[in-house]
Amino acid sequence: MVQVFDLKAKEKNSRLASCSQEIPCNIPSSYKISPETVEKVREVVNEDVSDTVALLKALSDPIRVQVLKALHAADLCVCVLVELMDCEYSKLSYHLKLLKEAGLIDCKKDGNFLIYYLTGLGEKRVGNIIR
């Protein structure tokens, strides 16, 4: 039998959820949890987490973390990153693309050079990483 929370239940302990026919749930009736907590958790698990996933993906590779730390030190041309990180340009380009898609870095053209820099979000996240 599927149990449901009665959000209007007025039992001795009104802070505890009880089951009725209003909101379906499979939470055992022996586990006491307030309806407010259930709703709060329901809202949290239904939030869009795609930005967080993209951020965590961007931070999940050592090369990308090294790039972020390097850009924290200074805005840099790709040529400097390729040289100092001993990384193929095509490989670095892929990592830069992921960091850019996550909103952590951006670039500007300076003559013949692309200069990469941390965005506001990138500065904030790198600040958390290098502490």
C-alpha positions in Angstrom: 0.0 0.0 0.0 1.4 3.4 -0.9 1.3 5.8 2.0 0.7 9.5 1.6 1.5 12.6 3.7 -1.4 14.4 5.3 -0.1 18.0 5.3 -3.1 19.1 7.4 -2.8 16.4 10.0 -3.3 17.8 13.5 -1.9 15.1 15.7 -0.3 15.4 19.1 3.0 16.2 17.4 2.0 18.4 14.4 5.7 18.7 13.4 5.7 15.1 12.3 4.3 13.9 9.0 1.6 11.3 9.0 0.2 9.4 6.1 -3.2 9.9 4.4 -4.6 10.1 0.9 -3.3 13.5 -0.1 0.4 13.2 -1.1 1.7 9.8 -2.2 4.9 8.6 -0.6 6.7 5.4 0.1 8.3 6.6 3.3 7.6 4.1 6.1 5.1 5.5 8.6 7.6 4.6 11.4 10.0 7.2 10.1 9.0 10.6 11.4 9.7 13.6 9.3 7.9 16.9 9.1 5.9 17.8 5.9 8.0 21.0 5.7 11.2 19.0 5.5 9.7 16.7 2.9 8.7 19.7 0.7 12.1 21.4 1.2 13.9 18.2 0.1 11.4 17.7 -2.8 12.2 21.2 -4.1 16.0 20.7 -3.8 16.0 17.4 -5.7 13.8 18.9 -8.4 16.1 21.9 -9.0 18.0 22.1 -12.3 21.6 21.1 -11.5 23.0 21.2 -15.0 25.1 24.3 -14.2 26.6 22.6 -11.2 27.3 19.4 -13.2 29.0 21.4 -15.9 31.1 23.2 -13.2 32.1 19.9 -11.6 32.9 18.4 -14.9 35.1 21.4 -15.7 36.9 20.9 -12.4 37.3 17.2 -12.7 40.5 17.2 -14.8 44.0 18.1 -13.5 44.8 20.0 -16.7 41.8 22.2 -16.4 42.5 22.9 -12.7 46.1 23.8 -13.7 44.8 26.2 -16.4 42.5 27.9 -13.9 45.4 28.3 -11.4 47.6 29.7 -14.2 45.0 32.2 -15.2 44.6 33.2 -11.6 48.2 34.3 -11.7 47.8 36.2 -15.0 45.8 36.6 -18.2 47.6 34.4 -20.7 48.0 33.7 -24.3 47.3 30.1 -25.4 50.9 29.9 -26.6 52.2 30.4 -23.0 49.9 27.7 -21.6 51.0 25.3 -24.4 54.6 25.9 -23.6 54.5 25.9 -19.8 52.1 23.0 -19.5 53.8 20.9 -22.1 50.5 20.2 -23.6 49.5 19.8 -27.3 47.6 22.8 -28.6 44.6 20.6 -29.7 44.4 19.0 -26.3 44.6 22.3 -24.5 42.0 23.8 -26.9 39.5 21.1 -25.8 40.1 21.9 -22.1 39.8 25.6 -22.7 36.5 25.0 -24.5 35.1 23.1 -21.5 36.2 25.8 -19.1 34.7 28.4 -21.3 31.4 26.5 -21.6 31.3 26.2 -17.8 31.6 30.0 -17.6 34.9 29.9 -15.7 37.1 31.5 -18.4 36.7 33.8 -21.5 39.1 35.2 -24.0 39.8 38.4 -25.9 41.7 38.9 -29.1 44.9 41.0 -28.8 46.4 41.4 -32.2 47.2 37.9 -33.4 46.9 36.4 -29.9 43.9 35.0 -27.9 44.3 36.0 -24.3 42.4 33.9 -21.8 41.3 35.2 -18.4 39.1 34.1 -15.5 35.6 35.3 -15.4 34.0 36.5 -12.1 32.7 33.0 -11.5 36.2 31.6 -12.4 37.9 33.9 -9.9 35.4 32.9 -7.2 35.9 29.1 -7.9 39.7 29.3 -8.1 39.8 31.3 -4.9 38.0 28.3 -3.3 40.4 25.8 -4.9 43.7 27.4 -4.0 43.0 28.1 -0.4 
